[in-house]
């Protein structure tokens, strides 16, 4: 089964946005813990 380029692109975009989301949440939690 061959993955379509569109699906691959969507997966990459999704994983990237999750990565950014985790960083944002991480800094948000850090600020709440330390202030």
Residue pairs with C-beta under 8 A, 6 or more apart in sequence:
none
